[in-house]
């Protein structure tokens, strides 16, 4: 079983919980994900199944979220599930001020990863250290905010949509919003609505996955594995060339785009991931002459 299973995650589940449930339902051990979601969060949790896991490293997609920031409260986790650190009135705050501050989030170009994140420092995940009561120094990382939209302002709550680069933490955006408005703030709700080409419209709940498997009807459930690499440049090779590539051989090639690229057969199927270097086209990952969808 190979492909992308685009799960609509419910609240209270961890990403690890979802992977464990899907492993049990599909009886498939080889499963990877395109980025975790906190238990508080809902929405798109895309899973790579089977051979699709070999493409996960290329699937660094931009992500879209819809969030609710609760102003006037800060917590040690940056969301409402954490220990309250401070509470402040928001009586003097106006809807106009709040909207303006949300739009200015687009100017943020770096973030310090929160202690509740899965980022590793010294070989340990930050959230594992946080559970032990340990706080360590973290370096700021570059991020990019492509779009911001105010959805509603009902003080002390502000709802907004954001399209951002991988590695952006919305809880930190909520904290930044609170700092900008002088009230403090934390994340109250979060829904991931898009991960690259995978959206809520083609996401499926765990209960529905279970029903489909029990009914023996998997139609429309698994999306093509090749979507994980569809954003990479593509080269169509002749059968003889693909045969060589699939045997691990290098091809003399005058010029090609830098970085990883899709090597396709005449039927438009992905047969390998290759890279060009100093006049040679080299195979990096091989999927066979028949390729994958």
C-alpha positions as CSV (number, residue, x, y, z in Angstrom):
1,X,0.0,0.0,0.0
2,X,1.6,3.2,-1.2
3,X,0.4,6.8,-1.3
4,X,-0.5,9.8,0.8
5,X,-3.3,9.5,3.3
6,X,-4.6,13.0,4.1
7,X,-6.0,12.7,7.6
8,X,-8.4,15.2,9.1
9,X,-7.1,15.2,12.7
10,X,-9.5,15.6,15.6
11,X,-8.7,17.5,18.8
12,X,-7.0,15.7,21.7
13,X,-5.1,13.3,19.4
14,X,-1.3,13.7,19.1
15,X,0.2,13.2,15.7
16,X,1.8,10.0,17.2
17,X,-1.6,8.8,18.2
18,X,-2.9,9.3,14.6
19,X,0.0,7.4,13.1
20,X,-0.5,4.5,15.5
21,X,-4.2,4.3,14.7
22,X,-3.5,4.3,11.0
23,X,-0.8,1.7,11.3
24,X,-3.3,-0.6,13.1
25,X,-6.1,0.1,10.6
26,X,-4.0,-0.3,7.4
27,X,-1.7,-3.0,8.9
28,X,1.2,-0.9,7.5
29,X,4.4,-0.2,9.5
30,X,6.0,2.2,7.0
31,X,4.3,5.5,7.7
32,X,5.7,9.1,7.9
33,X,4.1,12.5,8.3
34,X,4.6,15.9,6.8
35,X,4.7,17.8,10.1
36,X,3.2,17.3,13.5
37,X,0.1,18.9,14.9
38,X,-0.4,19.6,18.7
39,X,-3.2,17.8,20.5
40,X,-5.0,21.1,20.7
41,X,-4.9,21.5,16.9
42,X,-7.2,20.1,14.3
43,X,-7.1,19.8,10.5
44,X,-4.7,18.5,7.9
45,X,-2.2,15.8,9.0
46,X,-0.8,14.3,5.8
47,X,0.7,10.8,6.1
48,X,3.1,9.1,3.7
49,X,2.3,5.4,3.4
50,X,4.7,2.7,2.2
51,X,7.1,3.8,-0.5
52,X,5.8,7.3,-0.3
53,X,7.9,7.7,2.9
54,X,10.9,7.9,0.6
55,X,9.7,11.2,-0.8
56,X,9.0,12.9,2.6
57,X,12.3,14.7,2.6
58,X,11.3,16.6,-0.5
59,X,7.9,17.5,0.8
60,X,8.8,20.8,2.6
61,X,5.5,22.6,1.8
62,X,4.1,25.9,2.9
63,X,1.2,25.6,5.3
64,X,-2.0,27.4,5.9
65,X,-3.6,27.8,9.4
66,X,-6.7,29.4,10.9
67,X,-6.1,30.4,14.5
68,X,-7.8,32.1,17.4
69,X,-5.5,34.2,19.7
70,X,-6.8,34.9,23.2
71,X,-5.4,38.3,24.2
72,X,-4.8,39.3,27.8
73,X,-3.3,35.9,28.9
74,X,0.2,34.4,28.6
75,X,1.1,30.8,29.4
76,X,4.3,28.7,29.6
77,X,3.3,26.7,26.5
78,X,2.0,29.6,24.4
79,X,-1.5,28.1,24.3
80,X,-4.5,27.9,26.6
81,X,-3.5,24.4,27.8
82,X,-0.4,25.7,29.6
83,X,0.3,27.2,33.0
84,X,-0.9,30.8,33.2
85,X,2.0,33.2,33.6
86,X,0.1,36.5,33.4
87,X,-3.4,38.0,32.9
88,X,-4.0,41.5,31.8
89,X,-7.2,43.5,31.0
90,X,-7.9,44.4,27.3
91,X,-10.3,47.2,28.1
92,X,-8.4,49.9,26.2
93,X,-7.9,47.8,23.1
94,X,-9.8,48.5,19.9
95,X,-10.8,46.3,17.1
96,X,-8.8,48.6,14.7
97,X,-5.6,48.2,16.8
98,X,-6.0,44.4,16.9
99,X,-6.5,44.2,13.1
100,X,-3.5,46.4,12.4
101,X,-1.3,44.2,14.7
102,X,-2.4,41.0,12.9
103,X,-1.5,42.4,9.5
104,X,1.9,43.4,10.8
105,X,2.6,39.7,11.6
106,X,3.6,39.5,7.9
107,X,6.8,41.5,8.8
108,X,8.1,38.8,11.1
109,X,11.1,37.0,9.5
110,X,12.4,34.8,12.3
111,X,11.1,33.0,15.4
112,X,12.6,31.2,18.4
113,X,11.1,27.7,18.5
114,X,8.9,27.2,21.6
115,X,9.9,24.7,24.3
116,X,6.9,22.6,23.4
117,X,8.1,22.0,19.9
118,X,9.7,18.9,18.4
119,X,12.9,20.7,17.5
120,X,16.0,18.9,18.7
121,X,18.7,20.6,20.8
122,X,21.6,18.4,21.8
123,X,19.8,15.4,20.4
124,X,16.7,15.8,22.5
125,X,13.3,17.1,21.5
126,X,12.4,20.4,23.2
127,X,9.0,19.2,24.3
128,X,10.6,16.2,26.1
129,X,12.9,18.6,28.0
130,X,9.9,20.8,28.8
131,X,8.1,17.9,30.4
132,X,11.0,17.5,32.7
133,X,10.9,21.2,33.6
134,X,14.1,22.0,31.7
135,X,14.4,25.1,29.6
136,X,17.3,25.5,27.2
137,X,18.5,28.4,25.0
138,X,17.2,28.2,21.4
139,X,18.4,30.1,18.4
140,X,16.0,32.1,16.2
141,X,15.2,30.5,12.9
142,X,14.2,32.2,9.6
143,X,10.5,32.0,8.6
144,X,8.4,33.7,6.0
145,X,4.8,34.8,6.3
146,X,3.2,35.0,2.8
147,X,-0.4,35.9,3.6
148,X,-2.3,37.1,6.7
149,X,-6.0,37.7,6.9
150,X,-8.1,38.9,9.8
151,X,-11.1,36.6,10.1
152,X,-12.8,38.2,13.1
153,X,-12.2,40.4,16.1
154,X,-14.4,39.7,19.2
155,X,-12.1,41.0,22.0
156,X,-10.4,39.5,23.8
157,X,-10.3,37.0,20.9
158,X,-8.8,37.6,17.4
159,X,-9.2,35.1,14.6
160,X,-6.8,35.1,11.6
161,X,-5.6,33.0,8.7
162,X,-1.9,32.7,7.9
163,X,0.0,31.1,5.0
164,X,3.6,30.5,6.1
165,X,6.8,28.7,5.4
166,X,7.6,25.3,7.1
167,X,8.9,25.7,10.6
168,X,6.6,28.6,11.5
169,X,4.9,28.3,14.9
170,X,1.5,29.9,15.1
171,X,1.5,29.8,19.0
172,X,4.6,32.1,18.7
173,X,2.7,34.4,16.3
174,X,-0.1,34.6,18.9
175,X,2.5,35.5,21.5
176,X,4.0,38.1,19.2
177,X,0.5,39.6,18.6
178,X,0.1,39.9,22.4
179,X,3.4,41.6,22.8
180,X,2.6,44.1,20.0
181,X,-0.7,45.0,21.6
182,X,0.8,45.2,25.1
183,X,-1.7,42.7,26.5
184,X,0.0,39.4,26.1
185,X,-1.6,36.6,24.2
186,X,-1.8,32.9,23.7
187,X,-3.2,30.5,21.1
188,X,-6.7,29.2,21.9
189,X,-7.6,27.3,18.7
190,X,-5.7,26.1,15.7
191,X,-6.8,24.5,12.5
192,X,-4.3,23.5,9.7
193,X,-6.2,24.0,6.5
194,X,-3.5,23.2,4.0
195,X,-0.1,21.5,3.6
196,X,1.1,22.2,0.1
197,X,-1.4,20.4,-2.2
198,X,-3.2,18.7,0.6
199,X,-6.2,20.5,1.9
200,X,-9.2,20.0,4.2
201,X,-11.4,19.3,1.2
202,X,-9.5,16.1,0.5
203,X,-8.9,15.1,4.2
204,X,-10.5,12.1,5.8
205,X,-11.3,11.4,9.4
206,X,-10.0,8.3,11.2
207,X,-13.5,7.0,11.6
208,X,-14.1,7.1,7.9
209,X,-10.8,5.4,7.2
210,X,-11.8,2.6,9.5
211,X,-15.2,2.2,7.7
212,X,-13.6,2.2,4.2
213,X,-11.1,-0.5,5.2
214,X,-13.8,-2.6,6.8
215,X,-15.9,-2.3,3.6
216,X,-12.9,-3.1,1.4
217,X,-13.4,0.2,-0.5
218,X,-10.2,2.2,-0.6
219,X,-11.2,4.3,-3.6
220,X,-10.2,7.9,-3.3
221,X,-8.6,7.3,0.1
222,X,-4.9,7.2,-0.9
223,X,-3.6,10.1,-3.0
224,X,-0.7,9.6,-5.4
225,X,2.8,9.4,-3.8
226,X,4.2,11.6,-6.6
227,X,2.3,14.6,-5.3
228,X,5.0,14.8,-2.6
229,X,7.6,15.7,-5.3
230,X,5.3,17.4,-7.9
231,X,6.9,20.8,-7.2
232,X,10.4,19.6,-8.3
233,X,11.6,20.2,-11.8
234,X,11.0,17.2,-14.1
235,X,13.0,15.5,-16.9
236,X,11.5,12.9,-19.2
237,X,14.1,10.2,-20.0
238,X,14.2,7.5,-22.7
239,X,13.7,3.9,-21.6
240,X,17.4,3.1,-22.1
241,X,18.4,6.1,-20.0
242,X,15.9,5.2,-17.3
243,X,17.2,1.6,-17.2
244,X,20.7,2.9,-16.5
245,X,19.4,5.3,-13.8
246,X,17.4,2.5,-12.2
247,X,20.5,0.4,-12.1
248,X,22.3,3.1,-10.1
249,X,24.3,4.4,-13.1
250,X,25.2,8.0,-13.9
251,X,24.4,9.6,-17.2
252,X,26.4,12.2,-19.1
253,X,24.2,15.3,-19.1
254,X,25.3,18.7,-20.4
255,X,23.0,20.8,-18.2
256,X,20.1,20.5,-15.8
257,X,18.4,22.5,-13.0
258,X,20.3,22.6,-9.6
259,X,18.9,20.5,-6.8
260,X,16.7,17.4,-6.8
261,X,14.5,16.7,-9.9
262,X,11.9,14.2,-11.0
263,X,13.0,11.7,-13.6
264,X,10.0,10.6,-15.5
265,X,9.1,7.9,-18.1
266,X,7.1,8.5,-21.3
267,X,3.9,7.8,-19.4
268,X,4.5,10.6,-17.0
269,X,5.2,8.4,-14.0
270,X,7.9,9.1,-11.5
271,X,10.8,6.6,-11.8
272,X,13.5,8.3,-9.8
273,X,14.8,11.4,-8.0
274,X,18.0,12.6,-9.5
275,X,20.5,15.4,-9.2
276,X,22.8,17.0,-11.7
277,X,26.4,17.7,-10.8
278,X,29.4,18.6,-13.0
279,X,28.0,17.1,-16.2
280,X,26.5,14.0,-14.7
281,X,22.9,13.1,-13.9
282,X,23.0,11.0,-10.7
283,X,20.2,8.8,-9.2
284,X,19.3,9.6,-5.6
285,X,16.2,7.5,-5.1
286,X,14.9,4.9,-7.6
287,X,11.4,3.6,-7.9
288,X,11.7,1.4,-11.0
289,X,11.0,1.6,-14.7
290,X,7.2,1.5,-14.3
291,X,7.4,4.4,-11.9
292,X,4.8,5.5,-9.3
293,X,1.7,7.6,-9.6
